[in-house]
Structures are given as structure tokens and as C-alpha cells.
């Protein structure tokens, strides 16, 4: 590191670790360090002197001058150098979930790049270790050794294997042993550089056409598109040596937690809920140097000993080696943080504990229930993906895979998604590519009903058979549970809110604390205000012309309408049944995974998993049963109808009699 680092580089997001040290040195050289170091700061005898004030402003100016414009906003209110230093420390070092995720991801994605000197690599590693300590998650020496060895390139494979089997290994000894590898490799570096230079010279002047992408100027062996496509298919090319040294002796119900592996993997085929063969096998190198292939990839459902169900996606199937492996780095990509202690490893998503692995010797093992994996071997009948896709409101396959362990009775698919285009999705979801949608991923409440978001949709172009043109939604911030009511006019919102309040408070045993809405007259009228005041509910209103402040409700309404549109067009249903489609969308959304919670909204509210055994395709033709009491001996036992939704609290379906046009609830419907 250059001595002039702090004089030439301003503070940005990723250099705070170096900037902080060099800034302290810079202030020391100027005789101003007492104004930021607290013990000396408190010991100053007289802060009212002109000299003290002058030096304080100098120190504040030095700090502010070396802070980039992005971070100057955090110290604009500082009146002393100590204030500015404290504000920057709070910004960069506070122990928040975001900071933990950033540093943890950096740790588990840390790999040595080819050509990097080991000394440089160790410096980078020590920086991350220190950052982990600063956020309150220090790494013990054994874990540091494991992570360092797992981050090295192939040229260190032999020495790493020796070190792994050395008793009482220390970090200092490992670094000293590994440092000697650089010297032996220096002689070959010149030849490697010459070879690279020769290759770059040889390919100059090639004006032919690539056989892969059909573009001119390069060969197929140099094609960037080909390499990118191959990388997408392979996902993970290698895992750490020690991983399979440990898993080779594991049982079928045990999963080893591995912080060095790049992918989840298992040799037990019947654990997979869904699986897709890899066009190009993924090559894995195990500890003894043997090369083995991962031949498929899919989703695995696990049932833990405490009854919890967990889904792992992108799991490699490796039939040649017995055992199963959970990749900490792969979980970190899903914002699941691993916290290691001397006797266990706890995986957390936000504040929720997802699962725990117990320490056995020098490894952490996750114990699962025998053969009772979540794909339920008792389910013999499988459905085509196109049918299940339509029954679940046209959700993507990735969300279906997550749902498998979050609900009971989820229909199994007989095939993986193909390139077949779903007409309902095309008609209901298509949008211009340059418009992105980012879901609201922040929970602003501590419990169910602490905060309710509400918005009203309409007027719709088509009236329902009951004359409704509006839909009002109430979304629980904590669980993301959505409830929809349909009205003829906006003035009915208060009446619907009273119904919602009674239903949800009875279901959860909790009270609504806050309601967030826009400034529409339906929410700000005198009667609505009086009711909220009487019930002790605080009303949070958005600033005019800033709908993003009520973004959760806005996005939920868009999701409801989009799913309803897909279902209407998929079966060609008349638009007048839009309310039934929206209501069915809400029923489904409450029972499928979302981007925020680890459980479905239904399970969080009602404290039990949703049951999805009897799903139907919205609008599909079927036959409803006519009870004996309502027909004569020779009358038909069924009538032709269309499925129009579910009824909460009742084991029945809404169906439309094709002949009479009436909608009723029936307990039995055959499709």
C-alpha cells in the first residue's frame, strides 16, 4: 500500500478498510489525531480555546476533503471532526443484516484468481476476516484455515491436502507453508506470459466467421457467447477437496455443511423432487485427485428432524460418491446467512432460523428424516407441468419448486418445463423488456397486523354480475397476506375494512396497529378517521403524487390483476368474471412462496401449512354433483360447469352452471 494512499484516494463503498487506517495516519502526521481518538479527545483540557477550535476545523476539513460525494451526505451535519468520524463509523461498521450479508457473501465467494501472488491473496483474506470481526461475527482459527485452503487454486492442491491432514494445524503455519509455493512457480510465469502473448498475436488478423455465433472476427474456440452458454449449463465446475473427503463416509440421511463448496450436491437420487439431465456433465475433483461427473441438476426436498421442511435448488446429482453436501456459498446467494459456533451452525434468513446443523468431530452435519423426504413417495399420480402451472395461477417453475416443501398436497409434475409457450402467460404477463419490476423486500413490522397496507383498484371497465367495479385490498406487511373485497363504489371501503379487521383479528389474536394508504377520500373521510381514532389505529398517509410510498399495495394489486388476466385468457372466460379471477389470485398468492418470508402468508397467519391437494384450473370445464335431494330418479347426477374459485372455510368450489349461468358453491367438482 502506497504511503500516499489517503492523500490520493477518496472514501468509497469498498475501500473503507484501507481508507480508515490511512486517514488516521494522515491526521497523526498533521498533529490532529486527538480530535478523532476518543480517549485523547476527552482528555483535552480546554475545548473553548481558539487553537482547539482551529485544529478541530482543520481535522474536519481533512476528513471531509477525502470523502467522496456519495458519502459526504452522511457528515454534512457534523460540527466537529469527532462527529464526522463517528457518523462514518456508524455508516460502515454498524452491525445490520445488510452489512452482515455483504461481508458474509464476500467471504463465501472469496476465491483466488489465477496468477495472483499468495501474499496478495492472504492480505485480501485477512481483510475479510477483520471485517467479519467488526460486524460481530469473528472466525475462529480452525475455520480461517478451512476457508483459506478452500479458496486456493489447483496449483496449491497437493500442499493443501498435506495441510488438511496435519494435526493441530495453525493459521500461521499454513500461511508459512503455502508461501513457499509462489517461489517455485515464478520460473514458469515467464513462459506462461510468452505463451499468452503468442496466442494473442496468432489470432490477430483472423477475419473468418465463427461456427458457433456466426459472427466474423474470431474462431469458435474464442467465442465469448459459446463460453457464456457453457458456463450457464455447468453452474459449478469444482468443489473444495476436503468436502468429499468428509462426505465419502456419510449416510444417506446426513448432509455435510461445507463453506468451501460452490454447489449443493448429493448421490441420493430419490431425494430429488425434480431433476434435469445436464447436457454437459460437470467435472468434480475429489481429494485423491479422481475426477467424477455430476450428471444432473434439480431441486431437493428435505424434512429435518424437528419436522421443518427445506427446499434446496440447483443441487448437483453425483452418483459415483456416496454422501450429500450443503454449500454455504450457495445459500448466501439466497441471503441465507450461516453462523458457526463451537457446537452448531445456524442458518438464518433475516431474523428467522431456517435450520441448524450439529457439530460432529470437525464437521457440521444436518440430520434429516430417513426416507421421508418432502417429495412424498406415496404420491403416485403426476400431472403435466402445463396443467399444474395453470392450476397455480401461472406461477414460474422456480416458485413451484419452492412451494413443494411449504405446503401440503402440492401436485407433482411428470415433466420439467419445456420451451412450450403458455398462451395465458403471453396474454396476461407480456410487457416491454425495458420495464423492470422489483418486489418490495423490506418488512417494516415486527408481527402480524402491526402494519396494514391498503389500496383500491378501479373502476374496472366491466361490471361484475353483482354490479361491482372496484376492488379494495388489505395486505399485512409482516406476512404479505392479502385480502380482497369488491364494491360498487369507493364509499364502501370503511365497511370492508371493518369486516377485514374482525376476520383477521379473530384469526391471529392480534390487533391492527397501523394502516397505510394514499390520500384518497375513501380513506380520509370523517367517518373513517373517527373509526380509526376510536380503535386506536394510527393512519399513515402517503405524500400526494408519491405512490411509491405505498408501493407494497401498488405491487400487490398489479400481481393480482396480472394473475387474474392470465387465468381469464387461458380458458377464454368472459371479463365479467374478473372479480372471481382476482379472488382466486389472492387465494393462490397467500399459499405460494414470496420474496420476503420463509413461510407462506397463509402459514404465518393461520399457523398451519396450506393444503393444495385439490387444485383446479380457473375457468376449466367440469361436472358438479347434484345431491339426491335435488333430483328425481332418472335425472342426471351432474351438471356441466366452469370452475370459478375457492371458498375459504368451506370444503367446496365456486362453479358456474353453463346452462343457467348461476354461480354456486358445490362440494364436489370433477374435471
Secondary structure, 3 states (H helix, E strand, C coil): CCCCHHHHCCECCCCHHHHHHHHHHHHHHCCCHHHCCHHHHHHCCCCCCHHHHHHHHHHHHHHHHCECHHHHCCCCCCCCHHHHHHHHHHHHHCCCHHHHHHHHHHHHCCCCCCCCCHHHHHHHHHHHHHHHHHCCCCCCHHHHHHHHHHCCCHHHHHHHHHHHCCCCCCHHHHHHHHHHHHHHHHHHHHHHHHHHHHHHHHCCCCCCECCCCCCECCCHHHCHHHHHHHHHHHCCCCCCHHHHHHHCCCCCCEEEEECCCCCCEECCHHHEEEEEEEEEEEEEECCCCCEEEEEEEEEEEEEECCCCEEEEEEEEECCCCCCEEEEHHHHHHCCCEEEECCCEEEEEECCEEEEEEEEECCEEEEEECCCCCCCCCCCCCEECHHHHHHHCCCCCHHHHHHHCCCEECCCEECCCCCCCCCHHHHHHHCCCCCCCCCCCCCCCCCCCCCEEEEEEECCCCCCCCCCCCEEEEEEECCCCCEEEEEECCHHHHHHHHHHHHHHHHHHHCCCCCEEEECCCHHHHCHHHHHHHHHHCCEEEECCCCCHHHHHHHHHHHHHHHHHHHHHHHHCCCCHHHHHHHHHHHHHHHCCCCCCCCCCCHHHHHHCCCEECCCCCCCCCEEEEECCHHHCCCCCCCEEEEEEEEECCCCCCEEEEECCCCCEEEECCEEC
